[in-house]
Amino acid sequence: MRVVIAKPGLDGHDRGAKVITRVLRDGGHEVIYTGIRKTPEQIINILIDEDATALGISSLSGAHEVLIPKICDKMRTVGLSDVVVFAGGIIPEKDHESLHSSGVRAIFGPGTHSESIINFLIEVSERQKRGEPTGVGEDTGWHWD
């Protein structure tokens, strides 16, 4: 898969995003890391420019309930409904349902084994091969547990 890893907002802590970038590259994926402090619009433009099939959003600042749904909404608006979105970072369990409702297919918190993220992308790929929708704008109700 061609994956963009993004750090939206003012969050400057990027160690986790860089680790995930390396893990996914080692797992055979093509990964583009945006760098820190990107706006939703910049992230959308990078997705388009890179022709990405997945977007990983790293959030440690507490702004996940505003920024992630905004990114997901913009993705649907510009025709990126088939792109898979997953998130990671400090995202409280109580916020997972609303993020899943916005189109996020997986949320990985601190201590997640890197193998789980690789397995998630394998599952997405298998679902896509079967013609099952997995993207942010595809109303499936499916998400990774």
C-alpha positions as CSV (number, residue, x, y, z in Angstrom):
1,M,0.0,0.0,0.0
2,R,1.0,3.6,-0.5
3,V,0.6,5.2,3.0
4,V,0.8,8.8,4.1
5,I,1.6,9.3,7.8
6,A,0.5,12.8,9.0
7,K,0.9,15.0,12.0
8,P,-1.9,17.5,12.0
9,G,-2.2,20.6,14.1
10,L,0.3,22.1,16.5
11,D,1.5,18.7,17.9
12,G,5.3,18.7,17.6
13,H,5.9,15.2,19.1
14,D,6.8,13.0,16.1
15,R,8.8,10.1,17.5
16,G,5.8,7.7,17.2
17,A,5.0,8.8,13.7
18,K,8.6,8.2,12.6
19,V,8.7,4.8,14.2
20,I,5.4,3.8,12.4
21,T,6.8,5.1,9.1
22,R,9.9,2.9,9.5
23,V,7.8,-0.1,10.6
24,L,5.5,0.2,7.6
25,R,8.4,0.6,5.2
26,D,10.1,-2.5,6.7
27,G,6.8,-4.2,6.2
28,G,6.9,-3.6,2.5
29,H,4.7,-0.5,2.2
30,E,5.6,2.7,0.4
31,V,5.3,5.4,3.1
32,I,5.4,9.2,2.9
33,Y,5.8,11.1,6.2
34,T,4.4,14.6,6.1
35,G,6.4,16.1,8.9
36,I,4.9,18.0,11.8
37,R,2.3,20.7,12.1
38,K,0.3,20.1,8.9
39,T,-3.1,21.6,8.2
40,P,-5.9,19.4,7.1
41,E,-5.7,21.1,3.7
42,Q,-2.0,20.3,3.4
43,I,-2.6,16.7,4.3
44,I,-5.4,16.4,1.7
45,N,-3.0,17.9,-0.9
46,I,-0.3,15.4,0.0
47,L,-2.8,12.5,-0.3
48,I,-3.7,13.7,-3.8
49,D,-0.1,14.4,-4.9
50,E,1.1,11.0,-3.6
51,D,-1.9,9.0,-4.8
52,A,-2.1,7.4,-1.4
53,T,-4.3,4.4,-0.6
54,A,-4.1,4.9,3.2
55,L,-3.7,7.7,5.7
56,G,-2.3,7.3,9.2
57,I,-2.9,10.2,11.5
58,S,-0.8,10.7,14.6
59,S,-2.3,12.8,17.4
60,L,-0.8,13.5,20.8
61,S,-2.1,17.0,21.4
62,G,-5.8,16.3,22.3
63,A,-7.1,17.9,19.2
64,H,-8.1,14.6,17.6
65,E,-11.8,15.1,18.0
66,V,-11.6,18.3,15.9
67,L,-8.8,17.6,13.4
68,I,-9.4,14.0,12.5
69,P,-13.1,14.4,11.6
70,K,-12.2,17.6,9.7
71,I,-9.6,15.6,7.6
72,C,-12.1,12.8,7.0
73,D,-14.8,15.2,5.9
74,K,-12.4,17.0,3.5
75,M,-11.3,13.6,2.1
76,R,-14.9,12.7,1.2
77,T,-15.5,16.2,-0.2
78,V,-12.6,16.0,-2.7
79,G,-13.3,12.4,-3.8
80,L,-10.9,10.4,-1.6
81,S,-13.6,8.3,-0.1
82,D,-11.8,5.1,-0.9
83,V,-8.7,6.0,1.1
84,V,-8.4,4.1,4.3
85,V,-7.8,6.2,7.5
86,F,-6.3,4.9,10.7
87,A,-5.1,6.9,13.7
88,G,-2.7,6.6,16.6
89,G,-1.4,8.4,19.6
90,I,-3.1,9.5,22.8
91,I,-6.7,9.0,22.0
92,P,-9.0,8.1,24.9
93,E,-11.2,5.1,24.6
94,K,-14.3,7.3,25.0
95,D,-13.5,9.1,21.8
96,H,-13.1,6.0,19.6
97,E,-16.7,5.6,18.7
98,S,-17.0,9.2,17.3
99,L,-13.8,8.7,15.3
100,H,-15.0,5.4,13.9
101,S,-18.2,7.2,12.9
102,S,-16.2,9.8,11.1
103,G,-14.6,7.0,9.0
104,V,-11.5,6.0,10.9
105,R,-11.0,2.3,10.5
106,A,-8.5,1.7,13.3
107,I,-7.1,3.4,16.3
108,F,-3.7,2.4,17.8
109,G,-2.8,3.6,21.2
110,P,0.5,3.7,23.2
111,G,2.0,0.2,23.5
112,T,0.5,-1.1,20.4
113,H,2.7,-3.8,18.8
114,S,3.8,-2.8,15.3
115,E,2.7,-6.2,14.1
116,S,-0.9,-5.1,14.8
117,I,-0.7,-2.2,12.4
118,I,0.9,-4.4,9.7
119,N,-1.9,-6.9,10.3
120,F,-4.5,-4.2,10.0
121,L,-3.2,-3.1,6.6
122,I,-3.1,-6.8,5.5
123,E,-6.8,-7.1,6.5
124,V,-7.6,-3.9,4.6
125,S,-5.8,-5.3,1.5
126,E,-7.7,-8.6,1.7
127,R,-11.0,-6.8,2.1
128,Q,-10.3,-4.7,-0.9
129,K,-9.4,-7.7,-3.0
130,R,-12.8,-9.2,-2.1
131,G,-14.4,-5.9,-3.2
132,E,-15.4,-4.9,0.4
133,P,-15.4,-1.2,1.0
134,T,-12.8,0.0,3.6
135,G,-12.4,3.7,2.8
136,V,-13.2,6.8,4.9
137,G,-16.2,7.6,2.8
138,E,-17.6,4.1,2.4
139,D,-20.3,3.3,4.8
140,T,-19.4,-0.1,6.1
141,G,-19.5,0.1,9.9
142,W,-16.4,-2.0,9.9
143,H,-13.4,-1.1,12.0
144,W,-10.4,-2.9,13.4
145,D,-10.5,-3.9,17.0
